[in-house]
Amino acid sequence: MDEASPAVEWDVEKGAELVPGRSVVRLLGGGERYETYLAWDDSLFALVVVKILRPHLVDDRHALRGLADEVRLLELLRHPVIVRSFDADLDGARPHVVLEHLEGPRLSTLVRRFGPLEREQLLPLGLQLCSALHYLGGRGIVHLDVKPSNIIMGAPARLIDLSIARPVEKLVGTRHRLGTDAYMSPEQCDPLGRGPITPAADIWGVGATLYHAVSGHAPFPARSSREERFPQLREQPEALPERVPPAVRRLLAACLDPDPAERPAPAALAAELELLVDALPKRPLLGRFRVRTR
């Protein structure tokens, strides 16, 4: 997948035209296949994010097919918690997709800088992610990479990066590991032995993400030994801090059940989270049939 590694970069200065009608503000980051830039869009008259294939991949059929798949998914999906796309060019000199620019830090950055989330942040975040996963599952799409660095903490939070998302039917019989090690479900870690991969894999990702958000670290931290690459295949998550309420512990344990069939569906998880949100001192309006006067 799209992990950071040395790769050929576009040499584009600030203010220069990256692609027609879009000029560079700054480089946001990059991975093995892509670079992402904050850019000014002359037509939209607004800031956007341009995700562009690296120079050495512009003629690579596999890389182009992957970008095309992502573009098709983004064109199909319209949801308040999922990043939107505005445009794409797969045939030009710099194949790219144009995404909305989201204000706010990544969840991973927020936790690293300020520590674990309080319940007033954690529970609404869980509800918002359930909303996105219910929508994706209803369309037969598995995100496959739900993790703290793929969540922008805005109002509402937004799930980004559909670069490895797949329709369920395309995951049948897959032999490839898809995802980020520390947040992958057992069936993603071992698709031949634990498969098939279904939308339940994203519930695991939500569980691992909320676990990280409330504890400050992943439930299955990375190991140095290659033989221990996927501890989630053999072990239980590390214990959560005692300050985490029992109800939250129970829900996260259900999301991280090794058996996909035992994990809650997004709507069922949301129903449980709504009860916890309802008990907060200040109750945000996130579910149905709730009018707050407090």
C-alpha positions as CSV (number, residue, x, y, z in Angstrom):
1,M,0.0,0.0,0.0
2,D,0.9,3.7,0.1
3,E,3.7,3.7,2.8
4,A,6.3,6.4,3.0
5,S,9.6,5.4,1.3
6,P,12.3,7.0,-0.9
7,A,10.8,7.7,-4.3
8,V,11.3,10.0,-7.2
9,E,9.6,13.4,-6.6
10,W,8.1,16.1,-8.7
11,D,10.3,19.2,-8.5
12,V,7.6,21.9,-8.3
13,E,8.2,25.2,-6.5
14,K,5.7,27.1,-4.5
15,G,3.4,29.1,-6.8
16,A,4.2,27.0,-9.8
17,E,1.5,25.3,-11.8
18,L,1.3,21.6,-10.7
19,V,-1.4,20.7,-13.1
20,P,-3.5,23.0,-15.3
21,G,-5.4,25.5,-13.2
22,R,-3.8,24.4,-9.9
23,S,-0.8,26.0,-8.4
24,V,1.3,24.7,-5.5
25,V,0.9,26.1,-2.1
26,R,3.0,23.5,-0.3
27,L,3.8,19.8,-0.3
28,L,1.7,17.9,2.2
29,G,3.4,14.5,2.1
30,G,3.8,11.4,0.0
31,G,4.2,7.7,-0.1
32,E,5.5,5.0,-2.4
33,R,3.1,5.9,-5.2
34,Y,1.8,9.4,-4.6
35,E,2.7,12.9,-3.6
36,T,0.0,15.1,-2.1
37,Y,0.0,18.9,-2.5
38,L,-2.0,21.7,-1.1
39,A,-2.9,23.7,-4.1
40,W,-4.9,26.7,-5.3
41,D,-7.6,25.9,-7.8
42,D,-8.4,28.8,-10.1
43,S,-11.8,27.4,-11.2
44,L,-13.1,26.6,-7.7
45,F,-11.3,29.7,-6.3
46,A,-10.4,27.7,-3.3
47,L,-7.7,25.5,-1.7
48,V,-7.7,21.8,-2.7
49,V,-5.5,18.8,-2.3
50,V,-4.0,17.3,-5.4
51,K,-2.9,13.6,-5.1
52,I,-0.5,12.9,-7.9
53,L,1.3,9.8,-9.1
54,R,5.1,10.1,-8.7
55,P,7.1,10.8,-11.9
56,H,8.4,7.2,-12.4
57,L,4.9,5.8,-12.2
58,V,3.0,7.9,-14.8
59,D,3.3,5.1,-17.4
60,D,2.9,2.3,-14.9
61,R,-0.3,0.4,-15.8
62,H,-0.7,-1.0,-12.3
63,A,-0.3,2.4,-10.6
64,L,-2.7,4.0,-13.1
65,R,-5.3,1.3,-12.6
66,G,-5.1,1.8,-8.9
67,L,-5.6,5.6,-9.2
68,A,-8.5,5.0,-11.7
69,D,-10.1,2.7,-9.2
70,E,-9.9,5.3,-6.4
71,V,-11.3,8.0,-8.7
72,R,-14.3,5.8,-9.6
73,L,-15.0,5.1,-6.0
74,L,-14.8,8.8,-5.0
75,E,-17.2,9.7,-7.8
76,L,-19.7,7.2,-6.5
77,L,-19.5,8.2,-2.8
78,R,-21.2,11.3,-1.3
79,H,-21.3,11.3,2.4
80,P,-20.7,13.9,5.1
81,V,-17.9,11.9,6.8
82,I,-16.1,10.8,3.7
83,V,-13.7,13.1,1.8
84,R,-15.0,14.4,-1.6
85,S,-13.3,14.6,-4.9
86,F,-13.8,17.4,-7.4
87,D,-11.9,16.4,-10.5
88,A,-9.3,14.0,-11.9
89,D,-7.0,13.5,-14.9
90,L,-5.7,10.0,-15.6
91,D,-4.4,10.7,-19.1
92,G,-2.3,13.8,-18.7
93,A,1.4,14.2,-18.1
94,R,0.8,14.2,-14.3
95,P,-2.1,11.8,-13.5
96,H,-3.9,13.0,-10.4
97,V,-7.1,13.4,-8.5
98,V,-8.3,16.6,-6.9
99,L,-9.7,16.3,-3.4
100,E,-11.3,18.8,-1.0
101,H,-9.0,20.4,1.5
102,L,-10.1,19.6,5.0
103,E,-9.3,21.9,7.9
104,G,-8.2,20.2,11.1
105,P,-5.5,17.8,12.4
106,R,-5.2,14.1,11.7
107,L,-6.4,12.1,14.7
108,S,-2.9,10.6,15.0
109,T,-1.4,14.1,15.3
110,L,-4.0,15.2,17.8
111,V,-3.3,12.2,20.1
112,R,0.4,12.5,19.7
113,R,0.5,16.2,20.6
114,F,-2.2,16.3,23.3
115,G,-2.7,12.8,24.5
116,P,-5.8,10.5,24.5
117,L,-9.2,11.8,23.7
118,E,-11.8,12.5,26.4
119,R,-15.2,10.8,26.1
120,E,-16.8,14.0,24.8
121,Q,-14.6,13.7,21.7
122,L,-14.2,9.9,21.5
123,L,-17.9,8.9,21.5
124,P,-19.1,11.4,18.8
125,L,-16.0,10.3,16.7
126,G,-17.1,6.7,17.0
127,L,-20.7,7.6,15.9
128,Q,-19.4,9.6,12.9
129,L,-17.2,6.7,11.8
130,C,-20.1,4.3,12.1
131,S,-22.1,6.6,9.9
132,A,-19.4,6.4,7.2
133,L,-19.0,2.6,7.5
134,H,-22.7,2.0,7.3
135,Y,-22.8,4.0,4.1
136,L,-19.8,2.2,2.6
137,G,-21.1,-1.2,3.6
138,G,-24.5,-0.5,2.1
139,R,-22.7,0.1,-1.2
140,G,-20.5,-3.0,-0.9
141,I,-17.3,-1.1,-0.3
142,V,-14.6,-2.0,2.2
143,H,-12.2,0.9,3.1
144,L,-9.5,-1.5,4.4
145,D,-7.4,1.3,6.0
146,V,-9.3,2.9,8.8
147,K,-6.7,4.3,11.1
148,P,-5.9,7.5,13.1
149,S,-3.8,9.0,10.3
150,N,-6.7,8.6,7.9
151,I,-9.1,10.6,10.0
152,I,-9.2,14.4,9.9
153,M,-10.7,15.9,13.1
154,G,-13.1,18.5,11.8
155,A,-16.8,19.0,12.4
156,P,-17.7,16.3,11.6
157,A,-14.6,14.1,11.5
158,R,-13.7,12.9,7.9
159,L,-12.5,9.6,6.7
160,I,-9.9,10.0,3.9
161,D,-7.7,7.9,1.6
162,L,-9.6,5.4,-0.4
163,S,-6.5,4.3,-2.3
164,I,-6.9,0.6,-1.3
165,A,-10.7,0.5,-0.8
166,R,-12.3,-2.3,-2.8
167,P,-15.8,-3.6,-3.6
168,V,-16.5,-6.7,-1.6
169,E,-16.7,-8.9,-4.7
170,K,-13.1,-8.0,-5.7
171,L,-11.9,-9.2,-2.3
172,V,-13.1,-12.7,-2.7
173,G,-10.2,-15.1,-2.9
174,T,-7.6,-12.3,-2.5
175,R,-4.1,-13.4,-1.6
176,H,-2.7,-10.0,-0.8
177,R,-2.4,-8.3,2.6
178,L,-4.2,-4.9,2.4
179,G,-3.9,-2.3,5.1
180,T,-1.6,-0.9,7.8
181,D,-0.2,-3.5,10.0
182,A,-1.2,-2.2,13.4
183,Y,-4.8,-1.6,12.4
184,M,-5.5,-4.6,10.1
185,S,-8.0,-7.2,11.1
186,P,-6.9,-10.8,11.3
187,E,-8.5,-11.6,8.0
188,Q,-6.5,-8.8,6.4
189,C,-3.3,-10.1,7.9
190,D,-3.9,-13.6,6.7
191,P,-6.5,-13.5,3.9
192,L,-5.9,-17.2,2.9
193,G,-6.2,-18.6,6.4
194,R,-8.7,-16.1,8.0
195,G,-10.6,-14.8,5.0
196,P,-12.9,-13.7,3.4
197,I,-12.4,-10.0,3.8
198,T,-15.8,-8.2,4.3
199,P,-17.0,-4.9,5.7
200,A,-16.4,-6.4,9.2
201,A,-12.7,-5.6,8.6
202,D,-13.5,-1.9,8.8
203,I,-15.3,-2.4,12.1
204,W,-12.0,-3.9,13.4
205,G,-10.3,-0.7,12.0
206,V,-12.7,1.5,13.9
207,G,-12.1,-0.5,17.1
208,A,-8.3,-0.2,16.7
209,T,-8.6,3.5,15.9
210,L,-10.8,4.3,18.9
211,Y,-8.6,2.1,21.1
212,H,-5.6,4.3,20.0
213,A,-7.6,7.5,20.5
214,V,-8.6,6.6,24.1
215,S,-5.3,5.0,25.2
216,G,-2.6,6.9,23.2
217,H,-1.3,3.8,21.3
218,A,-2.4,1.1,19.0
219,P,-3.9,-2.1,20.5
220,F,-1.2,-4.2,18.8
221,P,2.0,-2.1,18.6
222,A,4.5,-2.9,15.9
223,R,7.1,-5.5,16.7
224,S,10.7,-5.6,15.6
225,S,10.8,-9.3,14.6
226,R,9.4,-10.2,11.2
227,E,8.0,-13.4,12.7
228,E,5.9,-11.3,15.1
229,R,4.6,-8.9,12.4
230,F,0.9,-9.5,13.2
231,P,0.4,-10.1,16.9
232,Q,-3.3,-9.7,16.4
233,L,-3.3,-13.2,14.9
234,R,-2.2,-14.7,18.2
235,E,-2.8,-12.2,21.1
236,Q,-5.4,-10.1,22.8
237,P,-5.1,-6.3,22.8
238,E,-3.0,-4.7,25.5
239,A,-5.1,-3.7,28.5
240,L,-6.8,-0.3,28.3
241,P,-6.2,2.3,31.1
242,E,-8.4,2.0,34.1
243,R,-9.9,5.4,33.4
244,V,-11.7,4.0,30.3
245,P,-15.4,3.3,31.3
246,P,-16.4,-0.4,31.2
247,A,-19.1,0.3,28.5
248,V,-16.4,1.7,26.2
249,R,-14.1,-1.3,27.0
250,R,-16.9,-3.7,26.1
251,L,-17.6,-2.0,22.7
252,L,-14.0,-1.9,21.7
253,A,-13.5,-5.5,22.7
254,A,-16.5,-6.4,20.5
255,C,-15.0,-4.5,17.5
256,L,-11.7,-6.3,18.0
257,D,-13.2,-9.8,18.1
258,P,-11.0,-12.1,16.0
259,D,-14.2,-13.6,14.5
260,P,-15.6,-11.2,11.9
261,A,-19.1,-12.6,12.4
262,E,-19.0,-11.6,16.1
263,R,-18.2,-8.0,15.4
264,P,-21.1,-5.5,15.5
265,A,-22.5,-4.0,12.4
266,P,-22.0,-0.2,12.1
267,A,-25.7,0.5,12.8
268,A,-25.6,-1.7,15.9
269,L,-22.4,-0.2,17.2
270,A,-23.9,3.3,16.6
271,A,-27.0,2.4,18.6
272,E,-24.7,1.5,21.6
273,L,-22.6,4.6,21.2
274,E,-25.7,6.8,21.0
275,L,-26.7,5.6,24.5
276,L,-23.2,6.7,25.8
277,V,-23.4,10.0,23.9
278,D,-26.8,10.6,25.4
279,A,-25.3,10.3,28.9
280,L,-22.7,13.0,28.3
281,P,-23.1,16.2,30.3
282,K,-23.4,18.2,27.0
283,R,-25.2,16.0,24.5
284,P,-24.2,16.7,20.8
285,L,-27.0,16.1,18.3
286,L,-25.6,13.1,16.4
287,G,-28.4,10.6,16.2
288,R,-32.1,10.5,15.3
289,F,-35.0,12.0,17.2
290,R,-33.0,14.0,19.7
291,V,-33.6,17.7,20.5
292,R,-31.3,19.1,23.1
293,T,-32.3,21.9,25.4
294,R,-29.6,21.5,28.1
